[in-house]
């Protein structure tokens, strides 16, 4: 015989001929000849080299363990003392009923929706992430939910969680802010057969999400093609010179002729305009030459106009001087004053009539 002691939070298995004969809990016991003792700490998962179904037939063992069976397409949240410890997939599990308190919550994951009883904070924990699909709709967006290819509902900004299973989920989102689309490098012929390259911009906004996503496939590409067609149609109505003069009119043209077509895409136009017009090299050189010639002609006209005005002014002055002797004398003195300002030294030679001789320079 052998005296043994089983401590608190331990369980002892008395073995004879490698078979479990009885279960021992906290206390003091005697082992008989041929008996062995295996002691296990009662915490966590039950791990022992015996068939668990057979163990459950031994008196007292079932009262020491929690048994949880999780069917296919279900999960169980395993909590210890009320806190989430792990997530159990399909299978059968045994846990000791020791000092820690086990609790289990089972959920069917074959459906789409996640019960509201599972808090959002738990859904974002690493233990649950592999069972959950998460989608986020930003504040400036709206979304449409498609389940197995069928439209189900509109989604407002926020986070959405669904079980991860064989159900196909697709969320299509659109940005509700005013967006800009560039239509670059469009090579187009004008009415007078001049080939130009145009960079074009469009500002628009998604106004009807159902039309944009349900009634139309890839509304962005459709809008791009529509803007290309309208741009070619507009430019084809003008010669190169006419286009340069009417490039700002393209906005009103699009609003008048294409607004309804854009609305059928679920969109609203805000601005349409030509960003750049790029001419071929030879045409650009010719236009530069024309521009230079025009500017030179304008400069010549201005020069001639100024010369004519100056001549006319001189003529008017001469007439006034001829008609008014006093005015002539004043003008004479003015010129003498200007000449005197430029003289530093005066050398006088001759008789006392020098000033009279100097005056004669200004007299016919």
Secondary structure, 3 states (H helix, E strand, C coil): CEEEEECCCEEEEEEECCEEEEEECCEEEEECCCEEEEEEECCCECCCCCCHHHHHCCCCCHHHEEEEEECCCEEEEEEECCEEEEEECCEEEEEECCCCCEEEEEEECCCCECCCCCCHHHHCCHHHHCCEEEEEECCCEEEEEEECCEEEEEECCEEEEEECCCCCEEEEEEECCCEEEEEEEEEEECCCCCEEEEEEEEEEEECCHHHHHHHCCCHHHHHHHHHHHHHHHHHCCCCHHHHHHCHHHHHHHHHHHCHHHHHHCCEEEEEEEEEEEEECHHHHHHHHHHHHHHHHHHHHHHHHHHHHHHHHHHHHHHHHHHHCHHHHHHHHHHHHHHHHHCCCCCCCCCCCCHHHHHHHHHCC
